Amino acid sequence: MDVQAANRMGAHAFRYLAAKPRTGRVASRFRHGFNVLFEEASDPGFLSVQSEGVPLHPWAVASELAGRVRVGDLAVAKADRIRFREGDVVMDLSAAAVDELRIKTLASRDGERALSRLPVLNKLLEEERAKRDSDPFRPEIDAILKRWKGTGDSDVLLGLVGLGTGSTPAGDDVLVGMLAGFTAFERISNEAKTSLFGLRAARRAAETRETPLPSAQMVAAATNGAVSEPVLELLSALASESELNVRKATRSLASQGATSGLEMLSGLLQALDCLGSHDLGTQPLSIG
């Protein structure tokens, strides 16, 4: 039996696997890992198993198991272990460190510093987009964002759900970035708090909207304040005094996936741009 320990895991993956025994299959492989799909009618789950050093996200597990499984292999999760290939290959989860990957809300001074970086972020976004082919869904995404800015209606943003191609459509990635930005400013900006409340309510009301499961999980995690490490690193860099850190973290996020990181960056900028026209409070808001 080939046993490989998992080193880290996102808290959403941990809670899903700990809830009950589950059976699925290896659905796909990527450069530094593979994906497992648990096709349960009432509670499906999509889990990424990736090499150590690949940025962690809420539904990922870090383990050097990538080359030991094949697409289609059975995956049985039970009692801190996932068994593959009828039990020939095992991933031991018992000693894995669980990371909540939770966004830290900013203090007023940090928020002001973050908003002062908007020109730098916009320039970097333009530079990164110039390196890629144009997204055929960009006009639709931009039109939805324009309507949202004009109306302030969070329901308008639900048009982003499932808009695009791949396992995480561009529209969903934009939503993740927006949720991250508003969450970071939730305690110091009434505008952020209001926008976040509206987005959360709208998202709950539209949980049945069609989008790939991996994307739905990432949007749900962001709604609860949990995002991937590159998003967290950028939010931290924005509050720091080093512009070099901001540039490094921005480019790191933009490089994630084919376009996912770039679209999350775009969504984060949409949120910050919305807040840039409003004064930040000097004291934390009371949470009712």
N, C-alpha and C positions, 0 to 999 in steps of 0.2 A: 504494500500500500504506500502510495506517494502522498505524504502529508506536508502541507505548506501553511505556515502561520500567517494570518493577516496582521498587519502592523497598525493600521488606522482605519476608521470608518466614519462616515457621516452619520449624524444622529438619526436622520430619517430612515436610512437603511437599517440601522441598529434596531430601532423600535419596530419596524416592519418585520424583520426576521425573528425578533424576540417574541412577537405576539402569539405565534403558533407555528407548528410544522408546515412547510410549504413544499410543493413540487413544481418544477418548471424545466426549462431547457435552455441551453446556450443558444441565444438567438442570432448573435453576430460577433465578429471580431474586429478590432481596430488595431492600430499600430502598437499601442502599449497596453493592450488588455482585451477584454471581451465583455459582452453584455448577456445578462441572464433575464429571461422573461418568465415570470410566474403567472400563468394564465388562469387565475381563479375568477370565476364569474362575478363574485361579490366584492373581491378585494385583490385585483391584479397588481403586480408590481414589476418594475423594470430596474434592475440593479446593474451597475457598472463595477467590474473588477479590474483594477488598473495597477500598473507598476508603481512602486514607491518612487516618489519624485514628481509624478504627474499631479497637478493641482487637484486637491480633493474637492468634492461637491457633496451636497446633502445625501445623495443616493449612491454614493460610491464607497468601495472598499479597496484599500491599498494592500496588495499582496503580489509576490513574484510568482504568479500562477499562470501567466498569460500563455506560455508555450505548451502547457500541459493538457489543454482541453481543445475540443473540436466543436464547430458549429453543429448543433443537433444533439450534443451530449445531454443526457439526463442530469438534472440538478435537484438534489433532495436536501432541503434545509431543515435541520432539527438539532436541538440541544447544542448550540454554539458551534455547529459544523455545517458545512455544505459539502455533500458528496457528489462527485461527478463520475461518469463512466461506470455506473453500477457500483460505486464505492471504491474504484481503483485509485481515484485521485480525490483528496480531501483538503478543504480549506478550513483551518482551525481558527475560529473567531474569538476564542475564550480570552486571549490576552490583548486583543486589539484595543487601542485607545479610541474612545468615542469623542468626536468633536461636534459640538452643536453648530459651528460655523455661523454664529449669530451676529447680526449687525449691531455695533455699538452706537448708541445715539450720541450725537455731538453736543458739546457745550457751545454757547453763543460765540465765543471768540474763535473756536475751531470752525464753526459754521461760516463765519465771515471770511476766514482765510480760504475755506473751500470754495466759496462763491467767487472770490477774487481770482481763482484759477480758471474761470469759465473761458476767457479768450485763449488760454493755452490749450485747454481741452478741445475746444472747437477746431483750432488749427491742427492739432494732432489727429482728430477724427477725419478731417478733410485729407490729410496726408495719407492716412491708412486706407481710406476709401479709394484714393487715386491709384492704389496698388492692386485693386481688385476689379473684376468685371462688375458692371452695374447690375444691381439686383432688379429683376423684372417686377418685383412686388413693391419696389420703393415708392412709385407714384401713389399706390393705394395706401401704403403705410403713412406717407406724408399727408395725404388727404384726410385720413382719420385723425391724425395729430392736430391738423389745422382746425378741424371741426371741434375737437376737444378744447383747444385753446380759446376758440371763439365762444363756446357755450359753457365751459366748466363742468360739463356733464360727464361723470365717470363712466356711465353706461356706453358712451360713444367709444371708449377704449376697448370694449369687448369685441369690437370689429377686428381687433388685432389678433384675437385668439385663433390659432390654426392658420393664420395668413402667411403662406410661404410653403417651402418644400423641406423635406428631410425630417429627421427625428425631432428636431427642435426648430420649427418654422420661425422665420425672422420676426414676425409679429409678436410671438410669445417671448422671444429674447428681448425685444424692446420693452415689453411689459415687466420682465424680471428686472431690467435696469431701472425702470421708473419706480418700481416698488422699493428697490434698494435705496434710491435717492431719497424718496419721501420718508422711509423708515429712519434713515440716518438723521434727518432733520425734525423728526416727529415731536421732540420735546422742546424745541426752540422756535418753531414756526407754526403759527396757526394755519397758514396755507398748506404746509406739508401734512399737518394732522388731518385737516379737512379732506385733502386729496386722498390720503391713505385710507381714511375711513370709508370714503366713497368707493375706492377701488376694491377694498376688501368686501364690502357689501355687494357690489356688482359682481365680483368674481364668485361669491358664494351662490348668487342667484343664477349663475350661468355655468355651473360645474358640469353640466351635461353637454356643453358645446364641444363639437368634434375637433380634436387635436391629438396628435400622437401621445401615447402614454408617457414617454420620457419627458416630453415638454410639459404636459399637464402636471407632472410631479414637481418639476422645477418651478413652475409658476406658483403652485400651491405652497411649496417651501418658502419662496420669496414672500408670499402673502403672510406667512408666519415669521418673517424676519430672518430666514436662513438662506444663504447664497454661497456660491463657490469661492474658493480662496482668492482668485485673482480680483473678484469684485471687492472682497473685504480689504485686500491689500491696497487697492486704489482709493477706497474711502479713507483708509488710514493715512495714505500718502497725501491726500488732499488737505487733511487737517494738520499735516506736519509743516515745518518751516522750509523744507528742501524742495525746490522746484525740480531738481534732478530726480528725486524720488517719484514725483508726480509723473514725469515723462517716462520713467522706467516702468512704473506700474500701469500707466495707460497703454503703452505698447505691449506689455505682457498680457493684459486683458484682451486687447484687440487681436492678438495672435491665437486665441483659444478657438479650436475648431475651425471649420471652413469659414463661417461668418458669424457664429454664435457670439463670440466675445466682442466683435465689432458692433453687433446690434445691441448687446447689453450696454456697451459704452454709449451708443446713441440714445438709448432709453434713459440712462443715468443723466446724460446732458439735457434731455428734455425736462426731466424733473428739476434739475438745478436751474435751468433757464427760467422755468416757471417761478421758482423761489427768488431768483435774482431781482425781480421787480418788486419784492415785498421786504419790508424791514423785519429783521429777526428780533425776537424778544430778548431781553437782557436777563431774564430769569426762566427757569424751566416751567413749562406749562403744567398746570394741574391736570392730572389724568382722571377723568370722571368715569 
